[in-house]
Amino acid sequence: MALSSMTGFARSHGGSGAHAFEWELKSVNAKGFDFRLRLPPGFDEIEQVLRKRAAERLIRGTVYANLTVTRSGPTGDVRVNEDVLTAMLRIATDLAKRTGAAPPTVDGLLALKGVIEIVEPEASEAESEAARAAVVAAFDTALSSLVEMRKNEGATLGAVLGQRLDEIEAMARQADAAPGRRPEAVRARLAEQIQVLIETSERFDADRLSQEAVMIAARADIREELDRIASHVAQAREMLAKGGAVGRRLDFLAQEFNREVNTTCSKSNDIELTRIGLAMKNVVEQFREQVQNLE
């Protein structure tokens, strides 16, 4: 399966009878799947169908779907709401008498909300059904375009993430081969720390010295962290190759990367190892940021 990004944009147009319509779909990053749909009056019946089709093809991301419909053909009838006009006229005349204001004018009354009504010509049930079917078909077209765009961006993200993994792996090899990890370097640092311990202790305790030496040696060894980093790199490459909705799992793996690199930096008492660890931490952060865009 291909990787997919959570960001994308698509449009589609269509028409049926007197109806012309346009779909606009936009998706952005999100922890889960959220489908936000806006339909004009008269198309509420197809909402559940649209939600189901979107959920079948998208797993993560906030998707905004907006339908715009225009109607051509005969214009609607203009009618005067007699009841509203009578009530407004009575109120306006009464106020004019009480305040001495000018009596209401025709254009003023007609400008009041509710006095003028525009009644659109009613479409037959067959015409409405055909329009709804055409709208659903256009939605499928826009949805396919959105899915395709997300896959194209996913392929680009996959290549970028692969490069970051290569960099992490190369830095882990540099850390493994760093002069500060050589046995003689570790022994030298250990001897120096033991000497400081002896000089600062009032009473020499062989058992305490042995324990401290073991702890110092353990803290200086980053073999376990390097092995875990190598394992995480292998797992990440396997997920990228498999594809599909792997964004959440890769995000968890990025957190594990970060934990191991932090431990490596905290254990390091060598300038070169610290430099490599900090550089690796920067690449891991870049990896994590890109992973946030994956479905």
NUSEKOL-732988 format. One record per atom (N, C-alpha, C): residue in three letters; x, y, z. Coordinates in steps of 0.1 Angstrom, whole numbers, plus 5000, padded with zeros to 4 digits. Layout:
ALAXYZ;...
//
This chain:
MET500849885000;MET500050005000;MET500950135000;ALA500350234994;ALA501150354993;ALA500950445006;LEU501950525009;LEU501850615020;LEU500950735015;SER500250795025;SER499450905022;SER499751015032;SER499751145026;SER499751255035;SER498351285040;MET498251375050;MET496951415055;MET496551545049;THR497351605041;THR497051735035;THR496751715020;GLY495751795015;GLY495351785001;GLY494251874998;PHE494051894985;PHE492951984980;PHE492451934967;ALA491151944965;ALA490551894952;ALA489251974950;ARG488951984937;ARG487652044932;ARG487051964922;SER485751964920;SER485051904909;SER483751984906;HIS483351984894;HIS482152054889;HIS481251954883;GLY479951994882;GLY478951914876;GLY477651984874;GLY476751924868;GLY475351984866;GLY474351874863;SER473151914866;SER471951824864;SER470751914862;GLY470151904850;GLY469051994847;GLY469352134849;ALA468552204858;ALA468752344860;ALA469852374871;HIS470352264877;HIS471352274888;HIS472852274882;ALA473652364887;ALA475052354885;ALA475752364898;PHE476752284900;PHE477352274914;PHE478852254913;GLU479452284925;GLU480952274926;GLU481252214940;TRP482152114940;TRP482652064953;TRP484052114955;GLU484352154968;GLU485652184972;GLU486052104984;LEU487052034983;LEU487551944994;LEU488951984998;LYS489151995011;LYS490452035017;LYS490651955029;SER491851895031;SER492151815042;SER493451865049;VAL493551865062;VAL494651905070;VAL494951805080;ASN496151815087;ASN496551725097;ASN495551715109;ALA495451595115;ALA494651575127;ALA494951445133;LYS494651425146;LYS495051305153;LYS494151195148;GLY492851225145;GLY491951125140;GLY491351165127;PHE490051115124;PHE489351155112;PHE488151235116;ASP488051355110;ASP486951445112;ASP486551505099;PHE485251475095;PHE484651515082;PHE483651625085;ARG484051745080;ARG483151865082;ARG482551895069;LEU481151885068;LEU480451885055;LEU479452005056;ARG479452085045;ARG478552195044;ARG477652175031;LEU476352155033;LEU475452135022;LEU474452245021;PRO474052285009;PRO472952385008;PRO471552325011;PRO470552405014;PRO469252345016;PRO468752255004;GLY468052155007;GLY467552064997;GLY468451944994;PHE469651935000;PHE470551824998;PHE470951755010;ASP470251775021;ASP470551705034;ASP470351555033;GLU469551505024;GLU469351365023;GLU470551285019;ILE471551345013;ILE472751275008;ILE473851285019;GLU473651345030;GLU474751365039;GLU475351235044;GLN474551145048;GLN475051015054;GLN475850935043;VAL475350945031;VAL476050875020;VAL477450935018;LEU477551065018;LEU478751135016;LEU479751095028;ARG479251105040;ARG480051075052;ARG480650925051;LYS479750835047;LYS480250695046;LYS481350685035;ARG481150745024;ARG482150725013;ARG483450795017;ALA483350905024;ALA484650965028;ALA485350875039;ALA484650825048;ALA485250735059;ALA485750605053;GLU485250565042;GLU485750445035;GLU487150465029;ARG487450585025;ARG488650605018;ARG489750695025;LEU489350755036;LEU490250835044;LEU490250785058;ILE491450775064;ILE491550725078;ILE491850835088;ARG492750925084;ARG493051035093;ARG493051175086;GLY492951285094;GLY492851415088;GLY491551485091;THR491551615091;THR490351685092;THR490051735077;VAL488851685072;VAL488451715058;VAL487251815058;TYR487451915051;TYR486452015049;TYR485851995035;ALA484551965034;ALA483851945022;ALA482752055020;ASN482752135010;ASN481852235008;ASN481152224994;LEU479852224994;LEU479052214981;LEU478352344978;THR478652394966;THR477952524962;THR477052484950;VAL475752524951;VAL474752484941;VAL474152614936;THR474052634922;THR473352744916;THR472252684907;ARG471152754905;ARG470052704897;ARG469752804886;SER469752754874;SER469352834862;SER467952814858;GLY467552874847;GLY466152854842;GLY465252964847;PRO463952934848;PRO462953034851;PRO463253094865;THR463153234866;THR463353294879;THR462153274888;GLY462353294901;GLY461253274910;GLY460253394910;ASP459053364915;ASP457953464916;ASP458253554927;VAL457953684925;VAL458053784936;VAL456653804942;ARG456453784954;ARG455153794961;ARG455253894973;VAL454153954976;VAL454054044987;VAL453353964998;ASN453953955010;ASN453353895021;ASN452353995027;GLU451053975024;GLU450054075028;GLU449954085043;ASP450053975050;ASP449853985064;ASP450954065071;VAL452254045066;VAL453354115072;VAL453254265068;LEU452854295055;LEU452754435050;LEU451654505059;THR450554445061;THR449454505069;THR449954545083;ALA450654445089;ALA451054465103;ALA452154585103;MET453054585094;MET454054685093;MET453454825091;LEU452454825082;LEU451854955078;LEU451055015090;ARG450454925098;ARG449654965110;ARG450655025120;ILE451754955122;ILE452755005132;ILE453355135128;ALA453755145115;ALA454355265110;ALA453455385111;THR452155365107;THR451155475107;THR450955515122;ASP450855425131;ASP450655455145;ASP451855545151;LEU453055495147;LEU454255565152;LEU454355705146;ALA453955725133;ALA453955855126;ALA452955945133;LYS451855905137;LYS450855985144;LYS451356025158;ARG452055935165;ARG452455965179;ARG453756045179;THR454556045169;THR455856115169;THR455856235160;GLY454856245151;GLY454856355141;GLY455756325130;ALA456256205128;ALA457156175117;ALA456356165104;ALA457056155093;ALA456456145080;ALA455856005079;PRO454655995072;PRO454055865071;PRO454955775063;PRO454755635064;PRO455655545057;PRO455355555042;THR456455535034;THR456455535020;THR456355385015;VAL455955375002;VAL455855234996;VAL457255174995;ASP458255244990;ASP459555184989;ASP460155145003;GLY459855235013;GLY460255205027;GLY459655075032;LEU458355055030;LEU457654935034;LEU458154815027;LEU458354825014;LEU458854705006;LEU460254665010;ALA461054755016;ALA462454725020;ALA462454655033;LEU461354645040;LEU461354575053;LEU461454425051;LYS462154365060;LYS462454225059;LYS461054145061;GLY460854055052;GLY459653965053;GLY458454015044;VAL458554145040;VAL457454195032;VAL457454135018;ILE458654135012;ILE458754074998;ILE459353935000;GLU458653834993;GLU459153694993;GLU459353654978;ILE460553584976;ILE460853534963;ILE460653384964;VAL459753334957;VAL459353194957;VAL460053124945;GLU460953034948;GLU461652964937;GLU460652854931;PRO460752844918;PRO459952734912;PRO460352594917;GLU459352524920;GLU459652384926;GLU460052284915;ALA461052214918;ALA461552114909;ALA460751984912;SER460551904901;SER459951774904;SER460751684912;GLU460151574917;GLU460951484926;GLU462051414917;ALA461651384905;ALA462651324896;ALA463851414893;GLU463551544891;GLU464651634889;GLU465551644901;SER464951654913;SER465651664925;SER466551534928;GLU465951424925;GLU466651294927;GLU467851284917;ALA467651334905;ALA468751334895;ALA469851424900;ALA469451544905;ALA470451644909;ALA471251584921;ARG470651514930;ARG471351464942;ARG472251354937;ALA471851264928;ALA472751164923;ALA473951224916;ALA473751334908;ALA474851394902;ALA475851454912;VAL475351514922;VAL476151574933;VAL477051464939;VAL476451344942;VAL477151244948;VAL478251194939;ALA477951184926;ALA478951144916;ALA480151244916;ALA479851374916;ALA480851474916;ALA481651464928;PHE481051434940;PHE481751424952;PHE482751304951;ASP482351194945;ASP483251084943;ASP484451124935;THR484251204925;THR485351254916;THR486351334924;ALA485751434932;ALA486651514940;ALA487351434951;LEU486651344957;LEU487351254967;LEU488451174961;SER488251124949;SER489351044943;SER490551134940;SER490251264936;SER491351354933;SER492151384946;LEU491351404957;LEU491951434970;LEU492851314975;VAL492351194973;VAL493051074977;VAL494351064969;GLU494251094956;GLU495451084947;GLU496451194951;MET496051314955;MET496951414959;MET497651374972;ARG496851324981;ARG497451284994;ARG498451174992;LYS498251084982;LYS499250974980;LYS500451034973;ASN500351124964;ASN501551184958;ASN502351254969;GLU501751324978;GLU502451394988;GLU503051294998;GLY502351185000;GLY502851075008;GLY504151015003;ALA504150994990;ALA505350944983;ALA506551034985;THR506351164984;THR507351264987;THR507851255001;LEU506851245011;LEU507251235025;LEU508051115028;GLY507651005021;GLY508350875023;GLY509850885019;ALA510050955008;ALA511450975004;ALA512251065014;VAL511551165019;VAL512251255029;VAL512551175042;LEU511551095046;LEU511751025058;LEU512850915057;GLY512950855045;GLY514050765042;GLY515350825043;GLN515450955038;GLN516751025039;GLN517151055054;ARG516151095062;ARG516351115076;ARG516850985083;LEU516250875079;LEU516650745086;LEU518150715082;ASP518450745069;ASP519850725065;ASP520850805073;GLU520450935076;GLU521251025084;GLU521450975098;ILE520350925104;ILE520350875117;ILE521250755118;GLU521150665108;GLU521950545108;GLU523450575107;ALA523750675098;ALA525150715096;ALA525750775109;MET524950855116;MET525450915128;MET525550815139;ALA524750715139;ALA524850605149;ALA526150535147;ARG526550515134;ARG527850445131;ARG528950535135;GLN528850665133;GLN529950755137;GLN530050755152;ALA528950745160;ALA529050735174;ALA529650605179;ASP529350495172;ASP529950365175;ASP531450365173;ALA531850435162;ALA533350435159;ALA534050555165;ALA533450635173;ALA534050755179;ALA535250715188;PRO536350785188;PRO537450755196;PRO537150745211;GLY536150815215;GLY535850815230;GLY535250685234;ARG534750605225;ARG534250475229;ARG535250365229;ARG536450385225;ARG537550285225;ARG537850245239;PRO538150115242;PRO538350075255;PRO539450155263;GLU540550185256;GLU541550265262;GLU541150405267;ALA540250465259;ALA539650595262;ALA538750585274;VAL537950475274;VAL537050455286;VAL537850425298;ARG538850345297;ARG539750315309;ARG540350445314;ALA540850525305;ALA541550645309;ALA540550735317;ARG539350755312;ARG538350835319;ARG537950775332;LEU537850635332;LEU537450565344;LEU538550585355;ALA539850575351;ALA540950595360;ALA540950735366;GLU540650825357;GLU540650965362;GLU539550995372;GLN538450935369;GLN537350955379;GLN537550885392;ILE538150765391;ILE538450695403;ILE539550765412;GLN540450825405;GLN541550905412;GLN540851025419;VAL539951085413;VAL539251195419;VAL538451145431;LEU537851035430;LEU537050975441;LEU537950945453;ILE539150885450;ILE540050855461;ILE540550985468;GLU540851085460;GLU541351205466;GLU540351285474;THR539151275470;THR538051345477;THR537451265489;SER537751135490;SER537251055501;SER538151065513;GLU537551085525;GLU538351085537;GLU538850945541;ARG538050845537;ARG538450705541;ARG538250625529;PHE539250545526;PHE539250455514;PHE538350335517;ASP537450315509;ASP536450205510;ASP536550125497;ALA537150005497;ALA537349925485;ALA536049885479;ASP535049845487;ASP533749805482;ASP533049925475;ARG533050035482;ARG532450155476;ARG533150195463;LEU534450185463;LEU535250215451;LEU534850125439;SER534649995442;SER534249895432;SER532949925427;GLN531949965435;GLN530649995431;GLN530650115422;GLU531350225426;GLU531450345418;GLU532050315405;ALA533050235404;ALA533750195392;ALA532750135382;VAL531950035387;VAL530949965379;VAL529950065374;MET529450155382;MET528450255378;MET529050355367;ILE530250395369;ILE530950485359;ILE531050415346;ALA531450285346;ALA531650205334;ALA530350185327;ALA529250165335;ALA527950145329;ALA527450265322;ARG527650385329;ARG527150505324;ARG527950545311;ALA529150495310;ALA529950535298;ALA529650445286;ASP528850335288;ASP528550245277;ASP527250275270;ILE527350315257;ILE526050345249;ILE525750235239;ARG526350115242;ARG526050005232;ARG524549975231;GLU523949975243;GLU522449935243;GLU521650045235;GLU521950165237;GLU521250275230;GLU521450265215;LEU522750245211;LEU522950225197;LEU522250105190;ASP522150005198;ASP521449885193;ASP519949915191;ARG519449985201;ARG517950025200;ARG517750115188;ILE518650215186;ILE518450305175;ILE518550225162;ALA519450135160;ALA519450045148;ALA518149975146;SER517649915157;SER516349845156;SER515249935152;HIS515250055157;HIS514150155154;HIS514250195139;VAL515450215134;VAL515650245120;VAL515150135111;ALA515450005115;ALA514949895107;ALA513449885107;GLN512849905119;GLN511349905120;GLN510750025111;ALA511350135112;ALA510750255105;ALA510850225090;ARG511950165085;ARG512050135071;ARG511050035066;GLU510749935075;GLU509749835072;GLU508349895071;MET508049985080;MET506750055079;MET506650135067;LEU507650215063;LEU507650295051;LEU507450215039;ALA508150095038;ALA508050005027;ALA506649945026;LYS506049915037;LYS504749855038;LYS503649955034;GLY503750075038;GLY502850185035;GLY501550175043;GLY500550245038;GLY499250245045;GLY499250355055;ALA498350335065;ALA498150435075;ALA499150405087;VAL500350445085;VAL501450415095;VAL501850535103;GLY501150645101;GLY501550775107;GLY501650765123;ARG500650705129;ARG500650695144;ARG501750615149;ARG502050495142;ARG503150405147;ARG504450475145;LEU504650545134;LEU505950615131;LEU506150725141;ASP505050795145;ASP505150895155;ASP505550845168;PHE505050725172;PHE505550655185;PHE506950625183;LEU507350575172;LEU508750535170;LEU509750655170;ALA509250765165;ALA510050895166;ALA510250935181;GLN509250905189;GLN509450935204;GLN510550845210;GLU510450715205;GLU511550625210;GLU512850665205;PHE512950705193;PHE514250755188;PHE514750865197;ASN513950955200;ASN514251075208;ASN514751035222;ARG514050935227;ARG514450885241;ARG515850825241;GLU516150745231;GLU517450685230;GLU518550785227;VAL518350885219;VAL519350985216;VAL519551065228;ASN518551105236;ASN518751175248;ASN519551105258;THR519350975259;THR520150885268;THR521550885264;THR521750875251;THR523150865245;THR523850995249;CYS523151115247;CYS523851245251;CYS524051255266;SER523151205274;SER523351215288;SER524551125293;LYS524751015286;LYS525850925290;LYS527150965286;SER527151045275;SER528451085269;SER529251175277;ASN530451145280;ASN531451235286;ASN532551265277;ASP532251255264;ASP533251285254;ASP532751385244;ILE533551485240;ILE533051595232;ILE532551555219;GLU533251455212;GLU532851415199;GLU531551335200;LEU531351255210;LEU530151175211;LEU528951275214;THR529251375222;THR528151475225;THR527751545212;ARG528751585204;ARG528451655191;ARG527651565182;ILE527951445181;ILE527251345172;ILE525851335178;GLY525651315191;GLY524351295197;GLY523451415195;LEU523951535196;LEU523151655194;LEU522751675179;ALA523651635170;ALA523251645156;ALA522251535153;MET522351415159;MET521351315157;MET519951355163;LYS520051425174;LYS518751475180;LYS518051565171;ASN518751655164;ASN518251745154;ASN517551675143;VAL518151565137;VAL517651495126;VAL516351415131;VAL516451365143;VAL515251295148;VAL514051385149;GLU514251505153;GLU513251605154;GLU512651635140;GLN513551645130;GLN513051665117;GLN512251545112;PHE512651425116;PHE511951305112;PHE510551305119;ARG510451345131;ARG509151355139;ARG508251455132;GLU508751575129;GLU507951675123;GLU507251625110;GLN508051555101;GLN507551505089;GLN506551395091;VAL506751315101;VAL505851205104;VAL504451255107;GLN504451375113;GLN503151435117;GLN502251455105;ASN502751465093;ASN501951485081;ASN501351355075;LEU501851245080;LEU501451115074;LEU500051065080;GLU499351005071;GLU498050945075;GLU498250835085;
//
